[in-house]
Amino acid sequence: MQSDSKEEVMKYSELMKVLRRAGCYEKDRKGRHPKWYSPITGKDFYLSHHEKEEVPRGTLGGILRDAGVKL
């Protein structure tokens, strides 16, 4: 499969590792999806709890942008 996007395809579990290395952390799990916080941007963002699923490209880009993380 050819990719036109700079972002990689990855699973939520892999994305969580990247985010943790960047200093992001899970802030709340009361709702449907875990809420995370980025100290880089000061923003909250949501991830899926389905760690084995691949993150859709658009979703991945949005999460990385909100977290202030570049791959």
N, C-alpha and C positions, 0 to 999 in steps of 0.2 A: 504494500500500500504506500503510495506516494503522499507526502505531506507538503502542503503549501504554507503551512504555519510554522513559526519559529518554536512554538510551544511543543513540548514532548507529549506523548500519550502516556499517562501513568494512572495507577490505581490510587484510590483515596488513601490507602495505608502508606504508600510511597510519598504522597503529597504531605501527609501529616508529619513524616520524618523530616522533610525539607523545611516545613514551617517551624517545627520545634528547633531545628538547628539555627534558624533565623531569630529565635527568641519568642516566637508566637506560642500561645498556649490556649487550652480549652478553658473557657470562662464559665460556661453554663450549659447544662444538659436538660433543662426543664421542658423545653419545647420539643417539636418534632425533630429538629436537627441540632447538633451541638453548635453552640456559639463560641467562636474563637476571638482572641484579641491579638492585635499586632502592636508591639511597642514602637515599631518603625513608623507607622502611619497614625497610630492612635485610634484606629478604626476597629469596630467589631465586624465579623463576617461569619457566615454559616458554612458548614461542611456537611456532607452526608454521613450517616452512620454505617453505610454499606462499604466497609473498608476494602472488600475484594473487587468492587466494581470499578471500571475505568471512569475517570472524570471526563465528561464531555469537554471538547476543546474550548468552547466559549465560556463555560463555567470555570475551567482551569485558568483562563486568562483573567477573568474577573476576580477570582480568589487571589491570584498572584498580585494583581494590581492593588487590591484592597489591603493585602498584607505587606506590600512594598518589597516583594521578593522577585528576583530575576533568576531564571534557570541558566 
